[in-house]
């Protein structure tokens, strides 16, 4: 039950619909890792009335350091320093703000997944399988609209549009994320760390009132091989064979000791259309941008907000509302996907030694007051699309 689904349920309620949320998990999962909320998301959250409830965990006293394996460090630029001033928050902050609004007035079916979709002019017959313990029961119900906000490997997308292989574009990178329990020795808990080398990097994300987030990234030409062994072994292989040094060694141990983590390959979703007449995909299921865009949560909320607006403006004509929604969002999402590949990915993971040299030079410029002013102006221009209120119509 993610951000896109909850935000859509909220907007549907506001325009007089009666949504039913179907959730595969047996109960609500409130955990979540770090995200940055840019202006696109902030504007949407404010319009939906949840921005204050989401909060802001950015620590104004934080300093981010660019670190070498041997322990050398220099002041650098962290995620919170990017143009657009993203709020550093947890995914669960948005989900909780939405859930607290949606849950009291919405039917939520846990342990339930769709197994078949049969679309008609008047609606969609949905076969649902509900699992309780070892027992499973199938039922079929008709809905006016089916919204697949079920993530990168969407069940709704497979049932309505075809297999994942038709739509998943690999970026040939692995991401591994968790929450740190212990800060790196010699650093304050509120300080950020970036160790970036050609084809691999590790970042920490500090918060005001929460343990830091930890993110590993690395490039690979054989994604399948990364999942044939424990994640920590793949990470150690990717960051070897050089000695890890004190900082990287500590961060690898933090991941190894973590009880909860993400270890996955990075893919974007590319589709010619996100909808039929009565089935529509939203969020990662439709346009997955990857974390390298920094816009996943923002665009999920914006997509939900705009969908509610256009359904309200087209009463009794759902197909037209979906066409207008697709036409409005598609150029913006294409821009975000391209930006994630060409700007976001190299920002997180230098792809070549030249990228690494450029990154180091940029950090030196940013330590100079005049240089920082010029560089910030250049970066503001590059990041301006993260401030577009795409759901405002």
N, C-alpha and C positions, 0 to 999 in steps of 0.2 A: 504494500500500500504506500506508494511513493508520492512525491510532490505533485506530479502531473494529474494523477487520479484524484487526489484529495482536492486540488484546486478546481478541477473540472466539476466535481460533485458540489463544491461550494457555489460555483457560478450557476450551475443548473438549478439548484435550490432557489437562488435569487431570482430566476426568471420563471419560476413556477413549475419546473419539472420535478419528478420524484426519482432521483437516482438510486441505484442499488450498486454497492461496491462489492466486487468479488475479489477475494484475496487468497492466494495459494497457501500462505503460511497459516499455521494453526492458531496463531495469536499475533497481536501487534508487535512489531519490532521497532523500538524507538531509537535504537542506536544509529549512529551515522558519523561519517568522517568530515573533514574540513572542506569548505567551499568558500568561494568569494562571491559576494552578491554585488553585481555592478548595477549601474543606473537603470538599465532595462528592467531588471528584477525589482529594484527598489521602487520604481515608479508603479509597477504593477501591484506590488505588495501594498503600497500606500493606497492605491485606488480600491483594493480589496479589503482594506481596513485591518491588515495584519502586520504591518511593518513594525509597529512598536512592540508587538508580541514576539516578533522574530529576534529583536535585540541586535547587539553588536558586541562581539568578543575581541575586537581589535585592541591590542595593548599599545597605547601611545608611547610607552617607554621602551618598546622593543627595538633592538638593533639587530639587523641581519648581517651575517658575516659570510663572505666567500672563503671557503676553507680548502686547503690542500691536504693530501693524504698524510704528509709528514707533520701536520699540526699547524702550519703557518696559516694566518688568517688576515683578512683586511675587511673593512666595512664594505658591504655590498648592497644590493637592492633586493628586498624580499617581495613576496607576493602582495602584501599590503601596501607596498610603495608604488605599485603600478599605477599609471594614469587611470583616472576614473574613480580612484579611492575605493576599491572594493571593500565591503564589510567582510571581515573574517568571521565566519560563523560555522556551526555544525549543520550538516544536513538535517539532523533531528530537530534543530531549532525551527526550521520552516515546517517540517512535517507536524510537529507538535502544535504550532500556531494554527495550522489548517485543521488538524484532527480535532482540536478542542472546539472549533467552530462547527465542524461537519458532523462529528459522531453523535451528538445528542438528537439529531433529526434525520439520520440516514441509516438505512438498513445496511449492515456490513456482514457479509458471509465469509467467515474464515474457513480455511481448509477446503477451498472450492476453486476449481479450474474449469474453463470451457473446453469441451472436447469436440464440438461441432457447431458450425454456424450455417444456417439455411436462410438466405435473404429473400424477402418478398417485397413487393411494392409497398405493403402496409407495415412492414417491420422485419425483424430478424428473429427466427426461432433458434434459441441458444440451448444446446445441451450442456448441462453443468454436472460435474462430478464432485460430490462432497465426501470427504474422507474424515471419518471419526474413529480414531484408534485404528483397528485393523479392518473396519468395515467401510465400504464405499457404496454410495447410492447415486444413480443418475436421474436427473429430471430435465424436462424440456419446457422452456417458457418463451413467450414472445415479448420482445422489447421494441420500442420505437426506434432506438438508436443504440449501437454498441460502440463504445470508445475503448480502444486498446492503448492504455497507458502503462503497459506492463514490461517496459524495459528493452534493453538491447536485443535480447533473444525472446522476442515477444511471441506468445502463444497465439494471440489474436492475429498477428501479422501472418504467421504460418498458415492458420486456418483460412484466412480470407484472401491472401495474396500469393502465398507460395513459400518455398523453403528459404531458410536463412541465407543460403549460399547465393541466392539471386540478388541480395540487397546489402550484404555485409562487405564493406571495403576495409581490408586490413591495413593498418599503419605500421605493422612490423615492429611494434614495441610492446613490452610487457610493463604493467604497472602493478606495484605492490604497496598497499597502504595499511597502516595500523595506528594505534595510539601509543605514545611513549609512556612508560611508567616512571622512568628516571631520566633526568636531564643529562646532557653530556658533561662530564667533569670539566670544570674550568669555564663553563658557560652558565649564565643565568637562565632560569626556566622560561623567562619571557623573551629570550633571544632566539632568533632564527638562524639556521645553518643551511648553506647551499654548497654542496661539493659536486661540481659539474665537470665532466670529462667527455671527450668525443664518444658519443654513442651510449652514455650512461650518466646518471645523476642521482643524487639523493637530496631531498629537501625536508626541513622541519618547519612546522607552522605553529607558532606560539599563540596562545590565547590569554585573555585576562584572568579567566576563572575556570580553566579546564586544562588537562594535560595536553602537551603539544601533539599535533598530528605528525606523522612520518610517512614520506612518500619516496619510493624507489622507482626509477624508470630505466629501462635499457632496451637497446635495439637488438633484434634477433632476426635471422633468416630462416629459423626453424621453430615456429611457434609451438607445434605439437610436442617437440622434445622438451619444452620447458615444463610440461605438465606430466611428464613420465617419471618425475622424481619429486621429493618434497620441495616446497617453494624455497626454503632457506638454502637448499643445495643449488638450485638454479640461480638464486641471487649471488651466492658466493662464487659460482662459476662465472657469472656475468661480470662481476667486479674484480675478478682475478686476471692473471696470476700474480699481479704485483702485491706486495705487502699492504694490508688494509690500513695500517696506522691507527692511532688512538681514536679519532673521531668516527671514521667509517666502521671500525671494529665495534665500537660501542653501539652504533645504530643497527648494525647487523644483529648483534645480540638482542637488542630490544625487539626486533622483528621475530627472532627465533623464539623468544620467551612469550610472545603475545598470544593471548587466548583467542582473540578475534582479529581477523585480518581479511583483506581483499588481495587476491593474486589472479590477475586476468590479463588477457590480450586487449589491445586498443583497436577498436573498429569504429568506423562511421557507417551510418545507414544511408543509402542512396536509393531513392524511389522516384518514379515519374509521377506518381500520384499517391496521396496519403489516404484516400477515401474511395468508397463506392457510394451508392445512394444512401445507405443507412449504416455503414461501418466506417469508422475513422480512427486513424492512429495519431498518437500525440506524444511529444517528448522523445525520449531515447528510442522508443519503438518506431518512430517515424523518421527522425532526422539526427540520431545520435551524433553529437558534436565531439565527444570525448572530453576528458578533463582538461585537455590542452587548450580548449577554447575558453574555459572559465565561465561558460554561459549556459551550462546544462540546466541548472535549477531556474535561472532567470527565464530561459526560453520555455521551459515547461509551464511556469506560471503564466507567462505572456500568452502562450498558445491556448491555455485553458480560459483565460480572461476573454480573449478575442472570440473564441468559440461560443461562449455564452452570449456575448454581444450580438453576434451575427445570427445565432438561432433565435434570439429575441426579435431581431429586425426582420426575420423571415418566418413569421408564424405559419405553421402548416406546410412549409416548403423546406424541409430538411435538406434535400439534395442541393438546392440552390445555396443554402447557408454554407454547406460544406465546400462547394465550389468557390465561393467568395473567400472563405477562410484560407483555403489552399493557395489561391492566387495572391492574397495579401501577404502571407507568411513566406512563401517559397523563395523570393529573391533575398529576403533577410537571412533565412537559414542557409542558403547557398553561400552567402557572404561569410557567415560565421564558420561554416565548414572549411572554406578555403583559408580563412584566417587561422583556424586551428592547425591546419597542415603546414602553412608557409610561415607563420609567425609564432603561434603558440607552442608548437612542438619544438622548434629550435630554441625558444626561450627556456623551456624546461630541460631540454636535452640537446646540447651542442652536437650537431651532426658530423662535423669535421673539425680538424685541428684549427682551421681558419675561423670557424664559429667560436671556438674556445678563445682564440686570440682577440677576436672582436669583442667578446663578452668581457674579457679582462680589461681591455682598453676602455670599454664603456664604464666599468666600475670606477676606473681611475678618473674619468671625466666627471663622474657624479660626485666625487669628493671635492671638486672645485665648485665654488659658488656660482661663478659665471657659466662654467660648463654644465652644471646641473640645470640651470635655467634654460639653456639652449636645448639640452637633451630632453628635458621634460616637455618642452614645446613640441619637439619632433615626435615624441612618444604619444603625446595627447592626440596628435593628428592620426597616428596609426591606430589608436584605441577608440576613436570617436564612435565607431559603430556599436560599441558596447554601451553607449548612452542613449540609443534610439528607443523611444517608447513605442515599440511596434504594435502594441495592443490598443493604442489610443486611436479611436476612429470616430 
